[in-house]
Amino acid sequence: MATFLNLSSVKLNKWQVALLLGTPLAIGLGMYVLRKSGNKDDTNATTKGGKQPATSSNKQKKGKIENKTLSIDGTAPDTELERKKKSAELGEQLSPLKEANNYKTEGNNCYRNGKYDEAISFYDKAIDKCPTEHRTDMAIFYQNRAASYEMLKKWNKVKEDCSLSLEYNPRYAKAYYRRARAHEATKDMSECLDDVTATCILEMFQNNNTIVFADRVLKETGRLDAEKGMREHVPVVPSAAFVNTYMRSFIADPLQLMELPASTTDAPLRGFVRARKAFEAQQYDDIIAACTEEIESSESDAQYKVEALLMRGTFHLLGGSFADSKHDFDAILANADADPTLRVYAYIKRAALFIQTDERDKGLADFLEAQKLRPDNADVYHQRAQILLLLEQIDEALVEFDTAVRLAPNHAIAYVQKCYAEYRLALLTNDQNRLGRVIRDFELAIEKFPDCVECYSLMAQVLADQQQFPQAQQFYEKAMKLAPTNPSLLVHQAIMMLQWRGDIDTAVALLNRAIEVDPKCELAYETLGTVEVQRAQLQRAVDLFEKALLYAKSQAELVHVYSLRNAALAQINVTRKMGIDMNTISAMAQSGFLAQPGM
């Protein structure tokens, strides 16, 4: 098994998951290995970093290097001008190629001195003079002229010249990189991503500047696509597993605790009563319509309008309909006569909505309003603690968890999540003593709450993070006995199998099982897509990422998945243009022939 097939975390860096650890690394190495065994005099060959190899003919052209400064085409300045003078004195007739290279050298000197218009004139002469069969030289001349146009911010000219350069040398990394920068300047981000992907492949991912550039472009394409995706996003009723996980995170949610009077008639259930029965039966598709029936009924027929608004707002939130959700929570909070407890939970849930829409200050302000209304409500502190933990404000999260556990000492999830926050802080501060205490606290949590699946699953994640994989597997197995159809447990086990053993077959089986038990599990599609990228099944990966996009619920999730999808699409585009046989390269990678130690 090639070592680069191992995943190291749930949310790896997008560029690394989709590109660095996958096929493009193998492609770059493959081209290099095959090139070494080919014709050494091939002028289209590329070396590490995209530079042109020094053949016997161009070695003779360079002469003695007097100036160590590199020119813009990646070669050292030659002394052709002096040789030209001496040759003229001796009556030697310069060849067209030598004259062209003399013009190039003069152009390079002008470029280094900031005389870009003059440099362009010399590159024009070099291009006119050079015989077109000298393809490598022609590629360099066009690329150098593009560099001058870049300094003048003539972006269309840069693109034209880089494209002409690539016609002469289709594997010229410098031309792809410069054209990528021009595309970025003109906001043509899709084309930019293709070109920077090609550059990474040709440089065999050895140039950190290119990788940083690629990561920036990938994030920007994801952001742009996510903005459009949010506008066109069709809300999807969440799966039972997702709703159950969300609801279990609350300590005293009134929607779950309230008891409705028994019906005294055989009349069909309607309004909020129907919604509540649908909730108990996990028939979540019926809830929004039933709540709407209650909200739109007359005052004399409606007993539970505020409750219906809270429930409908909650399910709009879970489905990603943020505007509709906010409308419902706003209606509750604008009603001064509404039950204070219902108002508290409207604040808590609107706070979560604001966090998802990247309005952090508004979200934290809503938590404060909820705390003012009910300072002894444990959910205010527990829900705020979870948000702060996601925002990497671990010290502040621990204070909130402490308060939540003090107010609700028998709530298992608050207790074990506090343990997990302690673990995160121990890692952050590199406190080994604290880490030891955290493990003991997890053991106590399991003793205190033996039926809480989160106790086992969080303990397993901590052990896997510490690379204690056999012990982690034992806790996952215990968690699975309590919740055999929990898709998140299956996904996390799959990731651990990749970390632990590089066992792709087992991981894929677990991910497919997660999708089987929960066809709306976004994380399962996303993770399986990253595995398929690494197996060079790029179109399959794109299909999986498209599926994940259907069930992503926030803009942050959309940005992440769009970035993964775009990386896979860029690989498909580039490998097709370059004529790379993906199956052959993948087979070489799987055999270990292209595996890189330490990757």
TACOR-V795858 format. One record per residue. N is the residue number from 1. PHI is phi in whole degrees, 0 to 359 (999 if undefined). Layout:
n=<N/N>
phi=<PHI/PHI>
This chain:
n=<1/2/3/4/5/6/7/8/9/10/11/12/13/14/15/16/17/18/19/20/21/22/23/24/25/26/27/28/29/30/31/32/33/34/35/36/37/38/39/40/41/42/43/44/45/46/47/48/49/50/51/52/53/54/55/56/57/58/59/60/61/62/63/64/65/66/67/68/69/70/71/72/73/74/75/76/77/78/79/80/81/82/83/84/85/86/87/88/89/90/91/92/93/94/95/96/97/98/99/100/101/102/103/104/105/106/107/108/109/110/111/112/113/114/115/116/117/118/119/120/121/122/123/124/125/126/127/128/129/130/131/132/133/134/135/136/137/138/139/140/141/142/143/144/145/146/147/148/149/150/151/152/153/154/155/156/157/158/159/160/161/162/163/164/165/166/167/168/169/170/171/172/173/174/175/176/177/178/179/180/181/182/183/184/185/186/187/188/189/190/191/192/193/194/195/196/197/198/199/200/201/202/203/204/205/206/207/208/209/210/211/212/213/214/215/216/217/218/219/220/221/222/223/224/225/226/227/228/229/230/231/232/233/234/235/236/237/238/239/240/241/242/243/244/245/246/247/248/249/250/251/252/253/254/255/256/257/258/259/260/261/262/263/264/265/266/267/268/269/270/271/272/273/274/275/276/277/278/279/280/281/282/283/284/285/286/287/288/289/290/291/292/293/294/295/296/297/298/299/300/301/302/303/304/305/306/307/308/309/310/311/312/313/314/315/316/317/318/319/320/321/322/323/324/325/326/327/328/329/330/331/332/333/334/335/336/337/338/339/340/341/342/343/344/345/346/347/348/349/350/351/352/353/354/355/356/357/358/359/360/361/362/363/364/365/366/367/368/369/370/371/372/373/374/375/376/377/378/379/380/381/382/383/384/385/386/387/388/389/390/391/392/393/394/395/396/397/398/399/400/401/402/403/404/405/406/407/408/409/410/411/412/413/414/415/416/417/418/419/420/421/422/423/424/425/426/427/428/429/430/431/432/433/434/435/436/437/438/439/440/441/442/443/444/445/446/447/448/449/450/451/452/453/454/455/456/457/458/459/460/461/462/463/464/465/466/467/468/469/470/471/472/473/474/475/476/477/478/479/480/481/482/483/484/485/486/487/488/489/490/491/492/493/494/495/496/497/498/499/500/501/502/503/504/505/506/507/508/509/510/511/512/513/514/515/516/517/518/519/520/521/522/523/524/525/526/527/528/529/530/531/532/533/534/535/536/537/538/539/540/541/542/543/544/545/546/547/548/549/550/551/552/553/554/555/556/557/558/559/560/561/562/563/564/565/566/567/568/569/570/571/572/573/574/575/576/577/578/579/580/581/582/583/584/585/586/587/588/589/590/591/592/593/594/595/596/597/598/599>
phi=<999/297/295/285/278/278/274/242/197/294/247/295/308/301/294/293/296/274/233/299/272/251/301/304/298/295/298/301/295/299/295/292/297/294/294/296/267/267/284/290/263/292/288/270/292/238/251/307/92/87/280/280/290/273/273/297/288/281/299/294/292/288/68/287/272/261/249/281/292/284/274/290/267/86/247/283/301/261/243/298/298/294/296/298/297/296/295/297/297/274/79/282/272/286/285/304/295/294/297/299/291/297/297/300/297/295/297/298/297/296/300/296/266/78/261/287/295/293/301/300/299/291/293/302/294/297/293/295/279/287/298/293/288/274/293/296/295/299/299/293/299/296/295/293/293/299/298/292/298/297/296/268/59/267/293/295/295/301/297/300/290/295/295/295/301/288/294/277/219/294/245/267/299/298/290/298/296/292/293/299/296/293/298/296/296/261/65/268/286/295/296/299/296/301/290/288/296/300/298/301/298/293/273/56/57/261/255/296/299/294/295/297/300/299/297/297/295/298/297/292/296/297/295/296/293/293/300/292/298/295/291/259/296/267/301/238/298/293/288/300/298/293/297/298/298/296/295/293/285/267/268/216/295/297/296/269/268/293/247/267/296/294/289/257/231/265/294/300/293/215/58/296/299/295/297/293/294/296/298/295/271/58/263/289/296/270/291/297/296/293/297/299/302/294/294/269/282/291/300/289/265/253/258/229/296/294/299/295/298/294/290/296/300/297/283/296/298/294/271/86/271/291/295/295/297/298/302/291/293/300/296/294/289/278/264/295/272/295/305/304/295/294/295/302/285/293/297/300/284/291/300/298/299/298/297/292/265/62/243/302/298/296/296/294/294/294/298/296/296/296/295/296/290/220/294/256/273/295/294/303/284/293/293/294/299/296/296/297/295/295/276/65/263/288/302/294/298/297/300/293/298/302/295/299/291/295/282/224/295/257/269/298/292/299/297/284/291/298/300/294/297/299/298/299/290/299/295/298/265/54/261/292/296/295/298/298/294/297/299/294/296/298/298/293/299/293/295/284/232/293/257/266/296/295/299/287/291/290/298/297/295/296/295/296/297/272/62/264/293/300/293/299/299/299/288/297/296/293/295/295/294/280/220/295/248/280/295/297/298/295/295/292/295/300/297/296/297/290/293/281/242/63/273/290/299/295/299/297/298/294/292/295/295/299/292/296/280/216/296/252/278/302/295/293/297/298/292/296/298/294/294/294/301/290/270/68/267/291/294/299/298/300/299/292/295/299/295/299/297/297/249/292/248/228/296/298/295/297/302/298/287/300/297/298/298/296/296/295/298/298/297/300/300/292/294/292/297/275/70/273/276/297/295/295/297/298/297/297/294/295/286/91/298/254/295/253/299/84/282>
